[in-house]
Amino acid sequence: MAIVSTVGDSNKDVLIKVSDRFDFSQYKVFRDSYCDSNVAGTAFRLDLSAANYMDSSALGMLLLLKEHADKINGKIVIERPNDSINKILEIAQFHHLMEIVR
């Protein structure tokens, strides 16, 4: 499975692991991974260490996640993107919108 999410014990930590391709074919699974997390202050951690491809639709999905996080005063941390995915995030200036940890 390309996207797997885990909710922490306090319901304030959601880890979303993306592997292989992060593109529009993952839209529903990605949305389902966070849409039920409505606890104020939730931290959404997006682990991209196993992802090898990301397109512009994935950037749009990240913006939808940011919109959701903002509504509940949460935050997003993108963790361990590979060089090519990090380059895409830099070009789109996502480092201004969310934390990116290499």
N, C-alpha and C positions, 0 to 999 in steps of 0.2 A: 504494500500500500504506500502511496506516495506522500500522504499526509496523515500523521498520527498526533493526537493531542492528549495531554495529560493534565488534569486539574489537581493542584496541590490540596493538602488537607484543609487549609484555611479558606479554600475557594477564592483566594486572592492572588494565586499564581497559576498561570496557564502556560504550559510549554507546548508549542506547536512545532513538530519536526517535519521538515519537507525534504523528501529525497527525490532523486531523478529530476523530472521536469516540473517547473513551477510555471504553469500557463493556464489558459482559460479552461482547459479540460478539468482542472482541479477546483473550479470556482465553488461548486456546491459543497464539496468536502471541506474546503478551507473555511467557507462561511459558517458551516455547521460546527467547526472546531472552536469558534469563539462566541457565537451569537447568544448562547444561553448563559454566558458569564457576565452577570450584571451587578456584581458586588462592587461597591465604590472602592476605588483605589487599586483595582486589579492590575497586576503586572502581566503583560502578554510577552512571552519570550519566544521569538521565532528563530529556531535553530536551522540554519541553511547549510550546515557543514556537509551534508550528503546530497545537496542539490547541485546539479551540473548544468542547468539551463534555466533562464528566467526571461520572460518577454514583457512587453508593455502591458499586457492584460494583468500580469502579476503585480506590476506597479499600481495599477488601479485597484486591485484587491487589497494591497497594503494600505491604500488611502481609505478604503472602506473600513478596514480594521482600525485605522487611526481615528476615523469618525466615531466608531463605536467606543473606543477607549476614551476619547475626549468626553463623550456623554456621561461616562461613569467616573470621570477624573482618574482614569487609569493611565498607564504608560506602555510603550512598546520598546523592546530592545531586540534588535536583529543581531543574532550571534553567528559568528564564524562563516561569513559568506566567502566563497572562493574568489580568486582574483577577478575573473570575468564578471561574476555577479556583483562584486564590490564596485567594479568600474561602472556598471549600469546604474547602481545606486548613487554613485558619485556624480555621474553625468546628469541624473535626474534631481540631484541635490537633496536626496532623502536624508542626508546627515543633518539637515536643518530641521527636519520634521520629527525624527526619532533617533534614538541612540543606536549606533552601529559598533559592535565590538568584534574586532578581528581576532 
